[in-house]
Every structure is written in C-alpha cells, then in structure tokens.
Amino acid sequence: MVGNKIERFEDLIAWQKARALTGKIYEITNAGQLKRDLGLKDQIQRASVSIMANIAEGFERGRASEFHQFLSVAKASCTQYSSLMTHHFFQNFPIDQTGGDFTTQSLYDLAGCLLPDFLVGFFTV
C-alpha cells in the first residue's frame, strides 16, 4: 500500500478475511463429517476460493465499475458458502440441540460479516 492508495489486492481487508476463511474451510472440510461428504466438501471449498478469487480479479481490472461487479459475484459466492454451511450445520446438529460443533457456526457467521469489508474495500481503492 502506498500512502492511502491500495496497490495490490492482497492489501484489501476483504481479500485477507476471505483468505483466512478459505484456510479455515479447508481445515474443517478435510476433517470430521464433511471429509466424507465429497460433493458438499468440494462445493464448500470452491465457494470459499471463489470469494477470494473474485475480489482479486475485480481489483485487478482497474475500473471501479468492474470491481463492483466482481464484488457482487464474491458476495454471491459468500451467500452460496453460507447456505452450504447452514445445510451442513442443520443436517448434523438438530435445531433443538444446544451442544455441537460451533466452529462450523462461527465460520458461517464470519461469511456474513464480509459484506461491510467489501464496501470498505470498494471505497478505498
């Protein structure tokens, strides 16, 4: 980053959070129940990578309108990821159960928190 101008997509807070989310997703999907559900595992991993990739690609386009378009696609991938994790969570932990693996729920919540960072990243470029 030069001064207040972001020169590389790696400096975007949204991309950094998406990268951290993707790392955690790979840890979770390569263990436990998700490890055995190959279709769901692959789809969750692809959605998380798509968030990162679309932030980076949109930034590299160099135009605010294109960046905004790619952020919209990244947000949609975030929604897809959230939906898949919600499906997994409720398939494995019934609604009336008070215990369970809340790491999965925490990651689901983190995905929903990315939206403000998308907007911050858009206006600081």
FIVOMAR-31639 format. One record per atom (N, C-alpha, C): z, x, y; residue in one letter; residue number from 1. Coordinates in nm, 3 decimals. Atoms other than C-alpha are relative to their C-alpha. Layout:
<sites>
<site zz="Z" xx="X" yy="Y" code="a" pos="NUM"/>
...
</sites>
This chain:
<sites>
<site zz="0.000" xx="0.085" yy="-0.116" code="m" pos="1"/>
<site zz="0.000" xx="0.000" yy="0.000" code="m" pos="1"/>
<site zz="0.000" xx="0.090" yy="0.123" code="m" pos="1"/>
<site zz="0.009" xx="-0.075" yy="-0.124" code="v" pos="2"/>
<site zz="-0.098" xx="0.136" yy="0.341" code="v" pos="2"/>
<site zz="0.053" xx="-0.089" yy="0.111" code="v" pos="2"/>
<site zz="-0.063" xx="0.086" yy="-0.100" code="g" pos="3"/>
<site zz="0.130" xx="0.002" yy="0.613" code="g" pos="3"/>
<site zz="0.038" xx="-0.132" yy="-0.063" code="g" pos="3"/>
<site zz="-0.024" xx="0.133" yy="0.056" code="n" pos="4"/>
<site zz="0.146" xx="-0.372" yy="0.554" code="n" pos="4"/>
<site zz="-0.119" xx="-0.052" yy="-0.078" code="n" pos="4"/>
<site zz="0.120" xx="0.044" yy="0.069" code="k" pos="5"/>
<site zz="-0.201" xx="-0.390" yy="0.402" code="k" pos="5"/>
<site zz="0.004" xx="0.042" yy="-0.147" code="k" pos="5"/>
<site zz="0.002" xx="-0.027" yy="0.144" code="i" pos="6"/>
<site zz="-0.222" xx="-0.417" yy="0.026" code="i" pos="6"/>
<site zz="-0.140" xx="0.050" yy="-0.035" code="i" pos="6"/>
<site zz="0.127" xx="-0.064" yy="0.034" code="e" pos="7"/>
<site zz="-0.494" xx="-0.185" yy="-0.102" code="e" pos="7"/>
<site zz="-0.037" xx="-0.017" yy="-0.148" code="e" pos="7"/>
<site zz="0.023" xx="0.007" yy="0.143" code="r" pos="8"/>
<site zz="-0.453" xx="-0.231" yy="-0.480" code="r" pos="8"/>
<site zz="0.065" xx="-0.126" yy="-0.055" code="r" pos="8"/>
<site zz="-0.056" xx="0.122" yy="0.058" code="f" pos="9"/>
<site zz="-0.395" xx="-0.538" yy="-0.693" code="f" pos="9"/>
<site zz="0.136" xx="0.026" yy="-0.063" code="f" pos="9"/>
<site zz="-0.128" xx="-0.035" yy="0.062" code="e" pos="10"/>
<site zz="-0.107" xx="-0.354" yy="-0.862" code="e" pos="10"/>
<site zz="0.118" xx="-0.013" yy="0.096" code="e" pos="10"/>
<site zz="-0.105" xx="0.014" yy="-0.100" code="d" pos="11"/>
<site zz="0.087" xx="-0.385" yy="-0.535" code="d" pos="11"/>
<site zz="0.038" xx="-0.146" yy="0.027" code="d" pos="11"/>
<site zz="-0.029" xx="0.141" yy="-0.020" code="l" pos="12"/>
<site zz="0.076" xx="-0.766" yy="-0.539" code="l" pos="12"/>
<site zz="0.123" xx="-0.041" yy="-0.083" code="l" pos="12"/>
<site zz="-0.120" xx="0.046" yy="0.070" code="i" pos="13"/>
<site zz="0.413" xx="-0.918" yy="-0.629" code="i" pos="13"/>
<site zz="-0.037" xx="-0.094" yy="-0.114" code="i" pos="13"/>
<site zz="0.041" xx="0.096" yy="0.104" code="a" pos="14"/>
<site zz="0.240" xx="-1.197" yy="-0.822" code="a" pos="14"/>
<site zz="-0.054" xx="0.074" yy="-0.123" code="a" pos="14"/>
<site zz="0.056" xx="-0.076" yy="0.114" code="w" pos="15"/>
<site zz="0.049" xx="-0.943" yy="-1.038" code="w" pos="15"/>
<site zz="0.113" xx="0.072" yy="-0.074" code="w" pos="15"/>
<site zz="-0.112" xx="-0.070" yy="0.064" code="q" pos="16"/>
<site zz="0.368" xx="-0.743" yy="-1.102" code="q" pos="16"/>
<site zz="0.083" xx="-0.096" yy="-0.086" code="q" pos="16"/>
<site zz="-0.076" xx="0.098" yy="0.078" code="k" pos="17"/>
<site zz="0.553" xx="-1.057" yy="-1.215" code="k" pos="17"/>
<site zz="-0.081" xx="-0.047" yy="-0.121" code="k" pos="17"/>
<site zz="0.085" xx="0.041" yy="0.112" code="a" pos="18"/>
<site zz="0.257" xx="-1.161" yy="-1.430" code="a" pos="18"/>
<site zz="-0.002" xx="0.108" yy="-0.108" code="a" pos="18"/>
<site zz="-0.003" xx="-0.112" yy="0.096" code="r" pos="19"/>
<site zz="0.254" xx="-0.815" yy="-1.593" code="r" pos="19"/>
<site zz="0.132" xx="0.001" yy="-0.077" code="r" pos="19"/>
<site zz="-0.131" xx="0.004" yy="0.066" code="a" pos="20"/>
<site zz="0.628" xx="-0.838" yy="-1.665" code="a" pos="20"/>
<site zz="0.008" xx="-0.119" yy="-0.096" code="a" pos="20"/>
<site zz="0.002" xx="0.118" yy="0.085" code="l" pos="21"/>
<site zz="0.582" xx="-1.189" yy="-1.804" code="l" pos="21"/>
<site zz="-0.082" xx="0.026" yy="-0.126" code="l" pos="21"/>
<site zz="0.086" xx="-0.030" yy="0.114" code="t" pos="22"/>
<site zz="0.298" xx="-1.070" yy="-2.029" code="t" pos="22"/>
<site zz="0.071" xx="0.092" yy="-0.099" code="t" pos="22"/>
<site zz="-0.076" xx="-0.090" yy="0.088" code="g" pos="23"/>
<site zz="0.514" xx="-0.787" yy="-2.166" code="g" pos="23"/>
<site zz="0.105" xx="-0.075" yy="-0.080" code="g" pos="23"/>
<site zz="-0.102" xx="0.077" yy="0.069" code="k" pos="24"/>
<site zz="0.793" xx="-1.031" yy="-2.249" code="k" pos="24"/>
<site zz="-0.063" xx="-0.097" yy="-0.100" code="k" pos="24"/>
<site zz="0.070" xx="0.092" yy="0.092" code="i" pos="25"/>
<site zz="0.547" xx="-1.275" yy="-2.404" code="i" pos="25"/>
<site zz="-0.040" xx="0.073" yy="-0.127" code="i" pos="25"/>
<site zz="0.038" xx="-0.076" yy="0.120" code="y" pos="26"/>
<site zz="0.417" xx="-1.005" yy="-2.638" code="y" pos="26"/>
<site zz="0.122" xx="0.030" yy="-0.087" code="y" pos="26"/>
<site zz="-0.122" xx="-0.023" yy="0.077" code="e" pos="27"/>
<site zz="0.776" xx="-0.922" yy="-2.740" code="e" pos="27"/>
<site zz="0.039" xx="-0.126" yy="-0.078" code="e" pos="27"/>
<site zz="-0.043" xx="0.125" yy="0.063" code="i" pos="28"/>
<site zz="0.857" xx="-1.286" yy="-2.814" code="i" pos="28"/>
<site zz="-0.100" xx="-0.045" yy="-0.106" code="i" pos="28"/>
<site zz="0.099" xx="0.052" yy="0.095" code="t" pos="29"/>
<site zz="0.529" xx="-1.372" yy="-2.986" code="t" pos="29"/>
<site zz="-0.019" xx="0.092" yy="-0.121" code="t" pos="29"/>
<site zz="0.008" xx="-0.090" yy="0.115" code="n" pos="30"/>
<site zz="0.549" xx="-1.069" yy="-3.214" code="n" pos="30"/>
<site zz="0.127" xx="-0.001" yy="-0.083" code="n" pos="30"/>
<site zz="-0.124" xx="0.013" yy="0.075" code="a" pos="31"/>
<site zz="0.888" xx="-1.179" yy="-3.347" code="a" pos="31"/>
<site zz="0.029" xx="-0.148" yy="-0.024" code="a" pos="31"/>
<site zz="-0.048" xx="0.136" yy="0.022" code="g" pos="32"/>
<site zz="1.054" xx="-1.490" yy="-3.484" code="g" pos="32"/>
<site zz="-0.108" xx="-0.096" yy="-0.046" code="g" pos="32"/>
<site zz="0.087" xx="0.107" yy="0.046" code="q" pos="33"/>
<site zz="0.880" xx="-1.819" yy="-3.541" code="q" pos="33"/>
<site zz="-0.142" xx="0.010" yy="0.055" code="q" pos="33"/>
<site zz="0.135" xx="-0.011" yy="-0.057" code="l" pos="34"/>
<site zz="0.587" xx="-1.752" yy="-3.307" code="l" pos="34"/>
<site zz="-0.085" xx="0.103" yy="-0.072" code="l" pos="34"/>
<site zz="0.074" xx="-0.103" yy="0.074" code="k" pos="35"/>
<site zz="0.491" xx="-1.445" yy="-3.510" code="k" pos="35"/>
<site zz="-0.081" xx="-0.061" yy="-0.114" code="k" pos="35"/>
<site zz="0.065" xx="0.063" yy="0.116" code="r" pos="36"/>
<site zz="0.399" xx="-1.673" yy="-3.800" code="r" pos="36"/>
<site zz="-0.105" xx="-0.104" yy="0.039" code="r" pos="36"/>
<site zz="0.097" xx="0.102" yy="-0.046" code="d" pos="37"/>
<site zz="0.203" xx="-1.929" yy="-3.595" code="d" pos="37"/>
<site zz="-0.110" xx="0.073" yy="0.077" code="d" pos="37"/>
<site zz="0.100" xx="-0.089" yy="-0.061" code="l" pos="38"/>
<site zz="-0.103" xx="-1.712" yy="-3.531" code="l" pos="38"/>
<site zz="-0.084" xx="-0.068" yy="0.108" code="l" pos="38"/>
<site zz="0.081" xx="0.070" yy="-0.099" code="g" pos="39"/>
<site zz="-0.305" xx="-1.974" yy="-3.344" code="g" pos="39"/>
<site zz="0.074" xx="-0.017" yy="0.131" code="g" pos="39"/>
<site zz="-0.080" xx="0.020" yy="-0.121" code="l" pos="40"/>
<site zz="-0.029" xx="-2.060" yy="-3.099" code="l" pos="40"/>
<site zz="0.034" xx="0.134" yy="0.065" code="l" pos="40"/>
<site zz="-0.033" xx="-0.134" yy="-0.049" code="k" pos="41"/>
<site zz="0.073" xx="-1.694" yy="-3.068" code="k" pos="41"/>
<site zz="-0.116" xx="0.058" yy="0.080" code="k" pos="41"/>
<site zz="0.117" xx="-0.056" yy="-0.068" code="d" pos="42"/>
<site zz="-0.280" xx="-1.584" yy="-2.976" code="d" pos="42"/>
<site zz="-0.031" xx="-0.075" yy="0.129" code="d" pos="42"/>
<site zz="0.030" xx="0.079" yy="-0.119" code="q" pos="43"/>
<site zz="-0.329" xx="-1.869" yy="-2.731" code="q" pos="43"/>
<site zz="0.101" xx="0.028" yy="0.112" code="q" pos="43"/>
<site zz="-0.102" xx="-0.033" yy="-0.100" code="i" pos="44"/>
<site zz="0.001" xx="-1.793" yy="-2.553" code="i" pos="44"/>
<site zz="-0.026" xx="0.139" yy="0.058" code="i" pos="44"/>
<site zz="0.028" xx="-0.136" yy="-0.049" code="q" pos="45"/>
<site zz="-0.085" xx="-1.423" yy="-2.532" code="q" pos="45"/>
<site zz="-0.122" xx="0.001" yy="0.092" code="q" pos="45"/>
<site zz="0.121" xx="0.004" yy="-0.084" code="r" pos="46"/>
<site zz="-0.433" xx="-1.497" yy="-2.396" code="r" pos="46"/>
<site zz="0.028" xx="-0.064" yy="0.135" code="r" pos="46"/>
<site zz="-0.032" xx="0.068" yy="-0.127" code="a" pos="47"/>
<site zz="-0.294" xx="-1.734" yy="-2.132" code="a" pos="47"/>
<site zz="0.077" xx="0.094" yy="0.092" code="a" pos="47"/>
<site zz="-0.079" xx="-0.090" yy="-0.085" code="s" pos="48"/>
<site zz="-0.043" xx="-1.475" yy="-2.011" code="s" pos="48"/>
<site zz="-0.085" xx="0.115" yy="0.054" code="s" pos="48"/>
<site zz="0.090" xx="-0.107" yy="-0.046" code="v" pos="49"/>
<site zz="-0.307" xx="-1.200" yy="-1.993" code="v" pos="49"/>
<site zz="-0.097" xx="-0.054" yy="0.106" code="v" pos="49"/>
<site zz="0.091" xx="0.062" yy="-0.095" code="s" pos="50"/>
<site zz="-0.537" xx="-1.440" yy="-1.808" code="s" pos="50"/>
<site zz="0.061" xx="-0.011" yy="0.139" code="s" pos="50"/>
<site zz="-0.068" xx="0.007" yy="-0.130" code="i" pos="51"/>
<site zz="-0.279" xx="-1.484" yy="-1.533" code="i" pos="51"/>
<site zz="-0.017" xx="0.132" yy="0.073" code="i" pos="51"/>
<site zz="0.012" xx="-0.135" yy="-0.056" code="m" pos="52"/>
<site zz="-0.272" xx="-1.108" yy="-1.470" code="m" pos="52"/>
<site zz="-0.143" xx="0.032" yy="0.039" code="m" pos="52"/>
<site zz="0.140" xx="-0.038" yy="-0.020" code="a" pos="53"/>
<site zz="-0.647" xx="-1.062" yy="-1.502" code="a" pos="53"/>
<site zz="-0.063" xx="-0.074" yy="0.117" code="a" pos="53"/>
<site zz="0.060" xx="0.076" yy="-0.109" code="n" pos="54"/>
<site zz="-0.739" xx="-1.340" yy="-1.261" code="n" pos="54"/>
<site zz="0.056" xx="0.039" yy="0.136" code="n" pos="54"/>
<site zz="-0.054" xx="-0.051" yy="-0.126" code="i" pos="55"/>
<site zz="-0.502" xx="-1.214" yy="-0.993" code="i" pos="55"/>
<site zz="-0.072" xx="0.128" yy="0.039" code="i" pos="55"/>
<site zz="0.066" xx="-0.129" yy="-0.026" code="a" pos="56"/>
<site zz="-0.655" xx="-0.866" yy="-1.024" code="a" pos="56"/>
<site zz="-0.147" xx="-0.019" yy="0.039" code="a" pos="56"/>
<site zz="0.142" xx="0.018" yy="-0.027" code="e" pos="57"/>
<site zz="-1.016" xx="-0.984" yy="-1.036" code="e" pos="57"/>
<site zz="-0.023" xx="-0.066" yy="0.136" code="e" pos="57"/>
<site zz="0.014" xx="0.067" yy="-0.130" code="g" pos="58"/>
<site zz="-0.974" xx="-1.218" yy="-0.739" code="g" pos="58"/>
<site zz="0.026" xx="0.094" yy="0.115" code="g" pos="58"/>
<site zz="-0.031" xx="-0.097" yy="-0.106" code="f" pos="59"/>
<site zz="-0.815" xx="-0.944" yy="-0.531" code="f" pos="59"/>
<site zz="-0.115" xx="0.097" yy="0.020" code="f" pos="59"/>
<site zz="0.108" xx="-0.099" yy="-0.008" code="e" pos="60"/>
<site zz="-1.094" xx="-0.700" yy="-0.614" code="e" pos="60"/>
<site zz="-0.130" xx="-0.057" yy="0.057" code="e" pos="60"/>
<site zz="0.120" xx="0.060" yy="-0.058" code="r" pos="61"/>
<site zz="-1.359" xx="-0.947" yy="-0.497" code="r" pos="61"/>
<site zz="-0.009" xx="0.028" yy="0.149" code="r" pos="61"/>
<site zz="0.000" xx="-0.041" yy="-0.140" code="g" pos="62"/>
<site zz="-1.253" xx="-0.860" yy="-0.142" code="g" pos="62"/>
<site zz="-0.017" xx="-0.111" yy="0.103" code="g" pos="62"/>
<site zz="0.015" xx="0.112" yy="-0.094" code="r" pos="63"/>
<site zz="-1.303" xx="-1.204" yy="0.011" code="r" pos="63"/>
<site zz="0.112" xx="-0.101" yy="-0.025" code="r" pos="63"/>
<site zz="-0.113" xx="0.093" yy="0.012" code="a" pos="64"/>
<site zz="-1.020" xx="-1.447" yy="0.082" code="a" pos="64"/>
<site zz="-0.038" xx="-0.124" yy="-0.080" code="a" pos="64"/>
<site zz="0.040" xx="0.123" yy="0.070" code="s" pos="65"/>
<site zz="-1.218" xx="-1.745" yy="-0.047" code="s" pos="65"/>
<site zz="-0.010" xx="0.023" yy="-0.151" code="s" pos="65"/>
<site zz="0.009" xx="-0.030" yy="0.143" code="e" pos="66"/>
<site zz="-1.290" xx="-1.577" yy="-0.381" code="e" pos="66"/>
<site zz="0.138" xx="0.029" yy="-0.059" code="e" pos="66"/>
<site zz="-0.136" xx="-0.028" yy="0.046" code="f" pos="67"/>
<site zz="-0.933" xx="-1.451" yy="-0.409" code="f" pos="67"/>
<site zz="0.074" xx="-0.131" yy="-0.024" code="f" pos="67"/>
<site zz="-0.065" xx="0.130" yy="0.015" code="h" pos="68"/>
<site zz="-0.808" xx="-1.804" yy="-0.355" code="h" pos="68"/>
<site zz="-0.049" xx="-0.072" yy="-0.125" code="h" pos="68"/>
<site zz="0.056" xx="0.063" yy="0.119" code="q" pos="69"/>
<site zz="-1.044" xx="-1.932" yy="-0.625" code="q" pos="69"/>
<site zz="0.061" xx="0.059" yy="-0.127" code="q" pos="69"/>
<site zz="-0.055" xx="-0.065" yy="0.119" code="f" pos="70"/>
<site zz="-0.918" xx="-1.676" yy="-0.878" code="f" pos="70"/>
<site zz="0.151" xx="-0.025" yy="-0.013" code="f" pos="70"/>
<site zz="-0.142" xx="0.036" yy="0.007" code="l" pos="71"/>
<site zz="-0.556" xx="-1.751" yy="-0.784" code="l" pos="71"/>
<site zz="0.016" xx="-0.140" yy="-0.057" code="l" pos="71"/>
<site zz="-0.003" xx="0.135" yy="0.057" code="s" pos="72"/>
<site zz="-0.631" xx="-2.114" yy="-0.865" code="s" pos="72"/>
<site zz="-0.017" xx="0.005" yy="-0.152" code="s" pos="72"/>
<site zz="0.020" xx="-0.016" yy="0.145" code="v" pos="73"/>
<site zz="-0.758" xx="-2.007" yy="-1.208" code="v" pos="73"/>
<site zz="0.125" xx="0.061" yy="-0.063" code="v" pos="73"/>
<site zz="-0.123" xx="-0.061" yy="0.052" code="a" pos="74"/>
<site zz="-0.449" xx="-1.786" yy="-1.257" code="a" pos="74"/>
<site zz="0.111" xx="-0.104" yy="-0.007" code="a" pos="74"/>
<site zz="-0.101" xx="0.106" yy="0.001" code="k" pos="75"/>
<site zz="-0.228" xx="-2.080" yy="-1.164" code="k" pos="75"/>
<site zz="-0.025" xx="-0.096" yy="-0.116" code="k" pos="75"/>
<site zz="0.032" xx="0.087" yy="0.113" code="a" pos="76"/>
<site zz="-0.412" xx="-2.294" yy="-1.419" code="a" pos="76"/>
<site zz="0.039" xx="0.066" yy="-0.132" code="a" pos="76"/>
<site zz="-0.042" xx="-0.072" yy="0.120" code="s" pos="77"/>
<site zz="-0.351" xx="-2.025" yy="-1.683" code="s" pos="77"/>
<site zz="0.152" xx="-0.002" yy="-0.013" code="s" pos="77"/>
<site zz="-0.145" xx="0.008" yy="-0.001" code="c" pos="78"/>
<site zz="0.014" xx="-2.029" yy="-1.582" code="c" pos="78"/>
<site zz="0.044" xx="-0.137" yy="-0.052" code="c" pos="78"/>
<site zz="-0.030" xx="0.134" yy="0.048" code="t" pos="79"/>
<site zz="0.018" xx="-2.404" yy="-1.641" code="t" pos="79"/>
<site zz="-0.027" xx="-0.011" yy="-0.149" code="t" pos="79"/>
<site zz="0.031" xx="0.001" yy="0.142" code="q" pos="80"/>
<site zz="-0.151" xx="-2.356" yy="-1.978" code="q" pos="80"/>
<site zz="0.111" xx="0.070" yy="-0.079" code="q" pos="80"/>
<site zz="-0.107" xx="-0.074" yy="0.064" code="y" pos="81"/>
<site zz="0.108" xx="-2.096" yy="-2.074" code="y" pos="81"/>
<site zz="0.128" xx="-0.085" yy="-0.005" code="y" pos="81"/>
<site zz="-0.120" xx="0.083" yy="-0.006" code="s" pos="82"/>
<site zz="0.391" xx="-2.326" yy="-1.960" code="s" pos="82"/>
<site zz="-0.006" xx="-0.114" yy="-0.099" code="s" pos="82"/>
<site zz="0.018" xx="0.111" yy="0.093" code="s" pos="83"/>
<site zz="0.251" xx="-2.613" yy="-2.162" code="s" pos="83"/>
<site zz="0.017" xx="0.046" yy="-0.145" code="s" pos="83"/>
<site zz="-0.011" xx="-0.054" yy="0.136" code="l" pos="84"/>
<site zz="0.220" xx="-2.399" yy="-2.476" code="l" pos="84"/>
<site zz="0.145" xx="0.036" yy="-0.034" code="l" pos="84"/>
<site zz="-0.138" xx="-0.037" yy="0.025" code="m" pos="85"/>
<site zz="0.573" xx="-2.265" yy="-2.440" code="m" pos="85"/>
<site zz="0.089" xx="-0.124" yy="-0.011" code="m" pos="85"/>
<site zz="-0.076" xx="0.125" yy="0.010" code="t" pos="86"/>
<site zz="0.707" xx="-2.616" yy="-2.381" code="t" pos="86"/>
<site zz="-0.021" xx="-0.061" yy="-0.138" code="t" pos="86"/>
<site zz="0.030" xx="0.050" yy="0.135" code="h" pos="87"/>
<site zz="0.533" xx="-2.727" yy="-2.701" code="h" pos="87"/>
<site zz="0.081" xx="0.076" yy="-0.104" code="h" pos="87"/>
<site zz="-0.074" xx="-0.083" yy="0.096" code="h" pos="88"/>
<site zz="0.682" xx="-2.435" yy="-2.893" code="h" pos="88"/>
<site zz="0.150" xx="-0.028" yy="0.009" code="h" pos="88"/>
<site zz="-0.143" xx="0.020" yy="-0.019" code="f" pos="89"/>
<site zz="1.028" xx="-2.489" yy="-2.744" code="f" pos="89"/>
<site zz="0.047" xx="-0.131" yy="-0.063" code="f" pos="89"/>
<site zz="-0.044" xx="0.130" yy="0.050" code="f" pos="90"/>
<site zz="1.047" xx="-2.858" yy="-2.828" code="f" pos="90"/>
<site zz="-0.033" xx="-0.021" yy="-0.148" code="f" pos="90"/>
<site zz="0.025" xx="0.005" yy="0.144" code="q" pos="91"/>
<site zz="0.892" xx="-2.811" yy="-3.174" code="q" pos="91"/>
<site zz="0.113" xx="0.066" yy="-0.078" code="q" pos="91"/>
<site zz="-0.100" xx="-0.079" yy="0.071" code="n" pos="92"/>
<site zz="1.163" xx="-2.563" yy="-3.264" code="n" pos="92"/>
<site zz="0.144" xx="-0.030" yy="0.040" code="n" pos="92"/>
<site zz="-0.134" xx="0.032" yy="-0.049" code="f" pos="93"/>
<site zz="1.462" xx="-2.690" yy="-3.061" code="f" pos="93"/>
<site zz="0.000" xx="-0.144" yy="0.048" code="f" pos="93"/>
<site zz="0.001" xx="0.141" yy="-0.040" code="p" pos="94"/>
<site zz="1.508" xx="-3.069" yy="-3.058" code="p" pos="94"/>
<site zz="0.070" xx="-0.023" yy="0.134" code="p" pos="94"/>
<site zz="-0.051" xx="0.029" yy="-0.133" code="i" pos="95"/>
<site zz="1.584" xx="-3.223" yy="-2.720" code="i" pos="95"/>
<site zz="0.151" xx="-0.018" yy="0.003" code="i" pos="95"/>
<site zz="-0.144" xx="0.026" yy="0.001" code="d" pos="96"/>
<site zz="1.937" xx="-3.328" yy="-2.820" code="d" pos="96"/>
<site zz="0.082" xx="0.121" yy="-0.045" code="d" pos="96"/>
<site zz="-0.072" xx="-0.120" yy="0.043" code="q" pos="97"/>
<site zz="2.026" xx="-2.977" yy="-2.944" code="q" pos="97"/>
<site zz="0.044" xx="0.078" yy="0.123" code="q" pos="97"/>
<site zz="-0.049" xx="-0.072" yy="-0.117" code="t" pos="98"/>
<site zz="2.244" xx="-2.782" yy="-2.699" code="t" pos="98"/>
<site zz="-0.009" xx="0.151" yy="-0.016" code="t" pos="98"/>
<site zz="0.011" xx="-0.144" yy="0.021" code="g" pos="99"/>
<site zz="2.209" xx="-2.438" yy="-2.856" code="g" pos="99"/>
<site zz="-0.146" xx="0.041" yy="-0.007" code="g" pos="99"/>
<site zz="0.139" xx="-0.042" yy="0.020" code="g" pos="100"/>
<site zz="1.898" xx="-2.236" yy="-2.932" code="g" pos="100"/>
<site zz="-0.034" xx="0.124" yy="0.079" code="g" pos="100"/>
<site zz="0.051" xx="-0.120" yy="-0.064" code="d" pos="101"/>
<site zz="1.691" xx="-1.951" yy="-2.804" code="d" pos="101"/>
<site zz="-0.048" xx="-0.033" yy="0.140" code="d" pos="101"/>
<site zz="0.038" xx="0.034" yy="-0.137" code="f" pos="102"/>
<site zz="1.688" xx="-1.995" yy="-2.429" code="f" pos="102"/>
<site zz="-0.083" xx="0.111" yy="0.065" code="f" pos="102"/>
<site zz="0.094" xx="-0.099" yy="-0.051" code="t" pos="103"/>
<site zz="1.486" xx="-1.676" yy="-2.384" code="t" pos="103"/>
<site zz="-0.136" xx="-0.066" yy="0.019" code="t" pos="103"/>
<site zz="0.126" xx="0.072" yy="-0.010" code="t" pos="104"/>
<site zz="1.183" xx="-1.894" yy="-2.450" code="t" pos="104"/>
<site zz="0.000" xx="-0.091" yy="0.121" code="t" pos="104"/>
<site zz="-0.010" xx="0.090" yy="-0.115" code="q" pos="105"/>
<site zz="1.301" xx="-2.149" yy="-2.194" code="q" pos="105"/>
<site zz="0.000" xx="0.080" yy="0.130" code="q" pos="105"/>
<site zz="-0.004" xx="-0.082" yy="-0.120" code="s" pos="106"/>
<site zz="1.370" xx="-1.872" yy="-1.941" code="s" pos="106"/>
<site zz="-0.140" xx="0.047" yy="0.038" code="s" pos="106"/>
<site zz="0.136" xx="-0.043" yy="-0.029" code="l" pos="107"/>
<site zz="1.014" xx="-1.744" yy="-1.972" code="l" pos="107"/>
<site zz="-0.085" xx="-0.116" yy="0.051" code="l" pos="107"/>
<site zz="0.069" xx="0.120" yy="-0.047" code="y" pos="108"/>
<site zz="0.882" xx="-2.097" yy="-1.931" code="y" pos="108"/>
<site zz="0.033" xx="-0.023" yy="0.147" code="y" pos="108"/>
<site zz="-0.042" xx="0.019" yy="-0.139" code="d" pos="109"/>
<site zz="1.084" xx="-2.126" yy="-1.608" code="d" pos="109"/>
<site zz="-0.060" xx="0.107" yy="0.090" code="d" pos="109"/>
<site zz="0.057" xx="-0.107" yy="-0.080" code="l" pos="110"/>
<site zz="0.958" xx="-1.788" yy="-1.484" code="l" pos="110"/>
<site zz="-0.145" xx="-0.029" yy="0.034" code="l" pos="110"/>
<site zz="0.141" xx="0.032" yy="-0.027" code="a" pos="111"/>
<site zz="0.597" xx="-1.902" yy="-1.517" code="a" pos="111"/>
<site zz="-0.012" xx="-0.098" yy="0.115" code="a" pos="111"/>
<site zz="0.004" xx="0.097" yy="-0.108" code="g" pos="112"/>
<site zz="0.669" xx="-2.195" yy="-1.290" code="g" pos="112"/>
<site zz="0.037" xx="0.059" yy="0.135" code="g" pos="112"/>
<site zz="-0.042" xx="-0.065" yy="-0.124" code="c" pos="113"/>
<site zz="0.819" xx="-1.960" yy="-1.032" code="c" pos="113"/>
<site zz="-0.107" xx="0.090" yy="0.059" code="c" pos="113"/>
<site zz="0.104" xx="-0.088" yy="-0.051" code="l" pos="114"/>
<site zz="0.498" xx="-1.760" yy="-0.991" code="l" pos="114"/>
<site zz="-0.074" xx="-0.060" yy="0.119" code="l" pos="114"/>
<site zz="0.080" xx="0.063" yy="-0.105" code="l" pos="115"/>
<site zz="0.337" xx="-2.013" yy="-0.757" code="l" pos="115"/>
<site zz="0.033" xx="0.052" yy="0.139" code="l" pos="115"/>
<site zz="-0.025" xx="-0.052" yy="-0.135" code="p" pos="116"/>
<site zz="0.522" xx="-1.902" yy="-0.439" code="p" pos="116"/>
<site zz="-0.054" xx="0.142" yy="0.018" code="p" pos="116"/>
<site zz="0.053" xx="-0.135" yy="-0.011" code="d" pos="117"/>
<site zz="0.422" xx="-1.542" yy="-0.514" code="d" pos="117"/>
<site zz="-0.152" xx="0.001" yy="0.013" code="d" pos="117"/>
<site zz="0.144" xx="0.008" yy="-0.018" code="f" pos="118"/>
<site zz="0.058" xx="-1.645" yy="-0.545" code="f" pos="118"/>
<site zz="-0.029" xx="-0.023" yy="0.148" code="f" pos="118"/>
<site zz="0.025" xx="0.030" yy="-0.140" code="l" pos="119"/>
<site zz="0.078" xx="-1.787" yy="-0.194" code="l" pos="119"/>
<site zz="0.036" xx="0.119" yy="0.089" code="l" pos="119"/>
<site zz="-0.038" xx="-0.119" yy="-0.077" code="v" pos="120"/>
<site zz="0.264" xx="-1.482" yy="-0.058" code="v" pos="120"/>
<site zz="-0.107" xx="0.106" yy="-0.014" code="v" pos="120"/>
<site zz="0.104" xx="-0.099" yy="0.023" code="g" pos="121"/>
<site zz="0.006" xx="-1.253" yy="-0.218" code="g" pos="121"/>
<site zz="-0.129" xx="-0.033" yy="0.075" code="g" pos="121"/>
<site zz="0.122" xx="0.041" yy="-0.067" code="f" pos="122"/>
<site zz="-0.279" xx="-1.455" yy="-0.069" code="f" pos="122"/>
<site zz="0.007" xx="0.028" yy="0.149" code="f" pos="122"/>
<site zz="-0.010" xx="-0.014" yy="-0.145" code="f" pos="123"/>
<site zz="-0.149" xx="-1.440" yy="0.287" code="f" pos="123"/>
<site zz="0.031" xx="0.140" yy="0.046" code="f" pos="123"/>
<site zz="-0.031" xx="-0.135" yy="-0.043" code="t" pos="124"/>
<site zz="-0.051" xx="-1.072" yy="0.285" code="t" pos="124"/>
<site zz="-0.114" xx="0.097" yy="-0.025" code="t" pos="124"/>
<site zz="0.114" xx="-0.089" yy="0.028" code="v" pos="125"/>
<site zz="-0.390" xx="-0.933" yy="0.179" code="v" pos="125"/>
<site zz="-0.075" xx="0.026" yy="0.128" code="v" pos="125"/>
</sites>
